[in-house]
Amino acid sequence: MVALQKNIKEQETLECEYTREQLANSKRFAGKKDVLNAVLGRFPDNQTFTVNAVEKMITDFYERTGE
């Protein structure tokens, strides 16, 4: 039951939308602030993103740059 609750909470977190500033200040992206700003820099400041969408953009960025 506890594992199920944790899974539900994590899923809700991944589906919530966050601003660029919120994502940049999060623990999850603490070591990726530069790449986060690079991939989100083309969007308006007030646009929101899901964690899943941002992680996909970062993965795609790394694949394109060969890192």
Summary of the structure (lengths in Angstrom):
residues: 67
radius of gyration: 13.2
end to end distance: 39.3
largest distance: 42.1
contacts: 148
relative contact order: 0.17
helix: 67%
strand: 9%
